[in-house]
Amino acid sequence: MSNRRFAARGLSRDEIAAAMATLRADDQSWDDPRNLKASYFAGEDVTRIATEAFAQHMDDNVIYGASSYPSLPAYEAEVVAMGLDMLEAPEGAGGTVTTGGTESIAVAVKTARDWARDHKPRATAPEIVLPRTAHVAFDKAAHLFGLKVRRMAGSVEYRADVAAMADAIGPNTVMIVASAPPYPYANVDPVREIAALAVAHDLWMHVDACVGGFVLPFARDLGHAVPDFDFTVPGVTSMSADLHKYGYALRGSSLLLLRDAALEDYQRFESSDWPAGRYATMGIAGSRNGGPVASAWAVMRYLGRDGYRARVAKILDAKRRLIAGIEGIAGLAVLGAPEGGHFAFVSTDHDTSAIALAMTERSWMLARGEDPAAIMLLLNHRHGEIVDDFLADLRAAVDDVASGRVVAPGEGAVYAL
Ligand SMILES: *Cc1c(COP(=O)(O)O)cnc(C)c1O
């Protein structure tokens, strides 16, 4: 490692470029079709639209939107309106653009907590009831905002165990969650049944559609079987949908949507006792780059519903072919019946992590799951191109493991470290 101190002399532009090339040498290429990790590539044209819009606003600060950059709240209002329309929100709904799924979930948890202070005063130690697979961002939010998590011990057919969730509801429960779909297993939870629990017990219900929000509505349009998951389901209070996943905006953008804009009173932070003046924000950040929301606006307007639907059609076609191929290989099984753009599979005969290693050695970039150890594929519209190569290599990888040429690396799955 070179000198880590802060050098007195600055580098030239060429030296910076050379140093960055060295640092980036081992980085994965996100738009490589062999990348089946979270790589939401929607085409060179979409990338260009997103980056040009981002570049125009990358020096603008969302927190000064109202005073200095009225375009930014205008983009946000339109992005929220399009998201509400896509997820079938009723008149009078509201929403916010946040920096990502984790912030959307954190703000939903904080808003539910503050709503419960008014509506459920007997819940003195507030709790959230989570399916087994709900994103770990709920635990992070509960940690930050002083709630307790009751995460279920298991799933039923890879979906939320609704009976266990019903049993877990108690006097301190304020919030209940479903995912459409969850990141692990990728099977949409029974949103209607969980929402019925929310109605019966007067709970805040959040549907986490971070990864599915921009896939499922178009899958449904295309005639695929998609269980009800959005604001058409009575009892759904809030939803998250990531603009920077299948919304194809640049990283740093997600939607938090509320059935009723009046609930924003529990979301907003306000202070009027500070020498710099009044301060109010709807999210966690203070200063925020204008680029992500501009990129989201530009991509949504560029693609329209037709553009998203065309990409979802290709994704689901690639998924169908991949699943048919995987299930045709002895000992491999897809988990459940995933409805969105990603899915997981396991080996019932061999160590799945060894198969993942054999695929990595063949230069595939894969995501992993555990409990059970699984390989996860997150598809984008280009993955139709690699289906045959992928399946051929997968057959060879299974043979490698069966014959003992490749053995398990002996470590668990890592989502983020
Ligand atoms: C990605 C994801 C999140 C978290 O979103 P970030 O943008 O990574 O913070 C939450 N829930 C689900 C289902 C996700 O797939």
The ligand as a Tripos MOL2 file, in Angstrom:
@<TRIPOS>MOLECULE
LIG
   15    15     1     0     0
SMALL
NO_CHARGES

@<TRIPOS>ATOM
      1 C1        -32.7120   -3.7130   -2.3760 C.3       1 LIG1
      2 C2        -33.7990   -3.9480   -1.4380 C.ar      1 LIG1
      3 C3        -33.9610   -3.1390   -0.3020 C.ar      1 LIG1
      4 C4        -32.9280   -2.1190    0.1160 C.3       1 LIG1
      5 O1        -32.6840   -1.1720   -0.8410 O.3       1 LIG1
      6 P1        -31.2960   -0.3660   -0.9390 P.3       1 LIG1
      7 O2        -31.5790    0.5150   -2.1060 O.co2     1 LIG1
      8 O3        -30.2050   -1.3690   -1.1720 O.co2     1 LIG1
      9 O4        -31.0930    0.4000    0.3110 O.co2     1 LIG1
     10 C5        -35.0760   -3.3490    0.4660 C.ar      1 LIG1
     11 N1        -35.9730   -4.3060    0.1710 N.ar      1 LIG1
     12 C6        -35.8400   -5.1150   -0.9040 C.ar      1 LIG1
     13 C7        -36.8810   -6.1570   -1.1740 C.3       1 LIG1
     14 C8        -34.7460   -4.9720   -1.7370 C.ar      1 LIG1
     15 O5        -34.5990   -5.7840   -2.7980 O.3       1 LIG1
@<TRIPOS>BOND
     1     1     2 1
     2     2     3 ar
     3     2    14 ar
     4     3     4 1
     5     3    10 ar
     6     4     5 1
     7     5     6 1
     8     6     7 2
     9     6     8 1
    10     6     9 1
    11    10    11 ar
    12    11    12 ar
    13    12    13 1
    14    12    14 ar
    15    14    15 1
@<TRIPOS>SUBSTRUCTURE
     1 LIG1         1 GROUP 0 **** ****
